[in-house]
């Protein structure tokens, strides 16, 4: 290669390199959008961790910064909670609600994403996806109000009115009977979260090489075969990562959902770990006890997420770390 040719190639590379550097510099201001998320995580995720020290103290709110002047009681509050007569009942109920939501809600988002992916009309697909996302932006307070309107025993209760006027059945107090609470959690959770949960799966589906589907068609594969051998295997990594986070939060049931759907009649029968922490810490002002319960929850969740990650690593070679 002549010297002139080498100079020509070098001159071609230099403008490209300069353009890429300028492009990177010009896009650097986009990192400013990360600042609010980092600030929220810092102030509400990391700084409160220093207050875990009060779980080992008989904390008094006027005892100085971090309650360092409060009496040190060691593991007293942990022992108190573990010996609580409701301990096993609360833990088992929390697991029941979490596992039920996981069993019904987790596959629902995956199946819904697969159904969206099979729609041929892009315009119709976007409309359906948008409609499925909307419930996620409705607050649980609003949903609980709607649920009450539908299920109340009062004359305006739609479900009971239909039962009485159409089927000749008696009215049922759905909102005061504990046996209806779990189905209510599952149904409202599916309505609110199933569509929103498809976002990650749809992103993974968009990264699948189209040529794989074309090659499968040439080989005579049917639609179900393409879903089974191409679509689903490509969703396994995303499915495993979502599953790891879901298992890590088994003891952290959806507080907003349960808090807004429960009432004073149901409360003793639907008490979960998060509700127990709230009522002891905020309502009864037993800050040390609620901190001990929260720390216990965090340690168990930490163990669960590491265990789930190790299992998925072995089974599918996919994990978050």
N, C-alpha and C positions, 0 to 999 in steps of 0.2 A: 504494500500500500504506500502510495506516494505521500510526501509531506503535505502537499496541497489538499489531498483527500482527508487526511487526518485533521487538518485545520478546519475543513468544512464541516466534518462531523462534530468537532468540538464546539464550533460556533452554533450548530443546531441544538446541541444539548444545553448550552448556557441559557438561552431564552426560556427553555422549558423548565430548567431548575429555578431560574429567577421567578417565573410565573407561579411555580408550586410554592415557593417560599412566601411570595406576596399573598397567595391565596390563603396559606396557613395563618399569616399575620392578620389578614382581613377577617378571618373567621374566629379569631381568638376572643373577640368580645362576646361570642355566644356562651363562653364559660361563665359569664356573669349570671346566666339563668340558673346555674347550679347553686349560687349563694343562698337563696331562700331555703332550698331543700337542706343544705348543709347546716344552716342556722337552726332550722326546726329540729333536725336530728341532734345537734349539739345541745340545745337547751332542753329538749323534751326527751332525749334518749340517753345522753351521756352524763350531763350534769346531775340529774336526779339520782344517778347510781351512787353518788357520794352519800346520799341520805340513807342508804341501806344500813349505815352504822347504827341507826336508831332501833333496828331490829334486835340489837343486843343490849339495849338499854331500857330502863323504865322512863321513857321519854316524857319530858314536860315541855310544853310549847314555849314557856318563858325562860327556859334554862340555857340561854345563850345560843350562839351559832352552832348548828348541827347537833344541838342538845348535848354538847360535850360536858356540861355540868350535871347532866342527869345521872342517875345511879346505873352502874354497869351490872346487868343481870345475866350475862352470858346467853345460854340457849333456853332460857326460861320460856320465852314466848313461843319458840318452836315446840317445846314439850307441851305447852298449854294447848296449842293448836292440835298437835297429834293426839292428845288425850281427849279432845273435844268429842262429846257424844255424837255429834253430827259429822265427824271427820270422814269416815268411810262412806257414809251416805252422800256427802257433798262430792267427794272424789269420784265415786261411781256414777253419780248423776251427771257430773261434768263430762266424764268420758263417754257416757251414753249419748249425750247431746252432740258432742264433738264427732264421735264415730258415725252417728246417724247422718249428720250433715256431710261428712266426708264420703260415706257410702253412696248417698243419693245425689249430692251436689257435684262431687268431683267428676264422675263419669258423664254427668249431664252436659257440662261445658264441652267436654271432648266430643261427645256425640253430636251436639249442636254445631260445633265447628266443622265436623265431617259433613253434616247435612248442608251447611252453608257452602262448603267447597264444591259440592256436587251441583249447585245451581248454575244453570247455563247463562242466564241473563245477568250481566254484571250490574245493570241498573236495579233490577229486582233484588239482587243480593245485597247491594248497599242499603236499600230501603229496609229490608228485613233486619240486617245487622244493626242499623241505627235504632230501629224500634226495640230490639232486644237489649240495647245499651241503656235506654232511657230509665228503666226501673232502678238502676244503680244510683242515679242522681236524686232519687226520692228518699228523704230521711226516714229513719225508723220511727220517729215520732209521728210522721204523717201516715206511714203504713199502719202503725198501731191504731190510729184513729179510724182509718178505713176498715180495718179488721173488726174493730168494735161495732162500727155501723152495720157491717154485714152480718155479724154473729150475735148481736145483742138480743136478749129476750124481749126487749121493748117492742112495741108495735112497728117501729121503723126498721127493725132487723130483717134484712132481705131474706137470708137463709131460713130463718124460723118462720117467716111469713109464707114462703113457698112450701115448707114442710106442712104447715097447718092448713093452708087454703087449697093446695093442690093434692097432697098425699094424705091429708087428714091425720097427720101425726102431731104429737104434742111438742111444745117448744122445749128446747134444750139449752141450758146455760153453759154454752161453750167456754166462755171467758172465766168461769168460776170452777170448772171441773178439770183437775190436773191431768186426767187421761187424754185430754184433747190438746194438751200443750205441746207435746213432742211433734205430732202431725202438723200442728200449726207452725212450729219452727221450721220444719222441713219444707212445707209448701211455700211459706213466705221467703225462705232462704233461696229456694229454687227460682222463684219469680224475680227476686231482686238481683241475684248474683250469677245465674247461669249464663246470661248473655254477655255480661262483662268478663266472665272467665274465659270466653272464647278468643279474646284479643291475642294472647300469647300463642295460642294454637294457630290462629289465622296468620300470624306473622311467620310461624314456622312453615306453614303450608305454602306461603308465597315464595319461600326459598327453595322449594323442591324443583329440580331441573325438569322442565317440560318435556325434554327429549326422552326421559324415562317413560312417561306416559305414551309418547308416540311409538317408542320401541315396543311397549307392551301391546299396543293396538295392532302393530304389524304381526306380532306373535299370536294374535287371536285372543288376547285377554279381555274378559268382560269387565264391566264397571266394578262389580264387587271384588274381582280379582285384583284390580288396580288399587282399590282401597286397602285390601288385605296385605298385598305384597310390596306396595310402594308408599302409599300415604301413611298408613299406620306406623310402619317401621321408622319413618322419618320424624314422626311425632314422639317417639319413645324418649329421646333426651329431654324434650320440653316437659313431657308428662312426668318423668322421674324428678326433675328439679321442682316442679310444682308440688309433687307428692311429698318431697322432703320437707318443704316449708309447711305444708298442711299437717304432717305428722308432728313437726316441732311445736305446733300450736294447739295440740290436742287438749291441753289444760287451760288454754286461753280461748274459751268459747266467746262467740260474738256478744260482747257485753251490751252494746247498743240494742241489739235485737231482743235479747232476753229481758233487759231492764224495761224496755218500753212495752213489751207484751205482757209482762207479769203485773200483778196487782196485789193488794194487801191480803186478799183471800188465797191466791195461789202461792204467794211468796214462800211460806214454809215448805211447800211441796216441790218447788222448782229452784230452790237455792243452789247456786253453783259457786265455784271457787271465786270467780270475779265478783259476783254479787256479795259474797261473804266478805271479801276484801273491802268493797265499797261501803257497805253498811257499817262495818266495824271501824273503818278509818275515817270516813266523811260524816256519817250520821252519829255514830257513838263516840267518835273522837278517840278511839283506841289506836293511836298512830303506830306504836311499837308492834302491836299484834298484826295490824294490816301490812306493815312493812315486812314482818317475818313471813307472812303468808305469800306476799308478792315475791320475796326472795326465794322461798321454797318453790314457787311456780316457775321462776326463772331458771333455777338449777335443774329442775326436772325437764323443762323445755330444752335446755342446753344438751342434756344427755340424750333426749329423744332425737334431736336434729342430727347429732353426731352418729347415733346408732342407725338412723334411717339413711344417712349419707353413706355409711360403711356398707350397708346391705345393698343399696342400689349400685354402688361401685362394683360389688362382687357379681351381681346379677346382670347388669347392663353396661358396666364400665362408664357410667355417667354419674356425676356428682357435682356439688357446688364447690368443693375444695378437695 
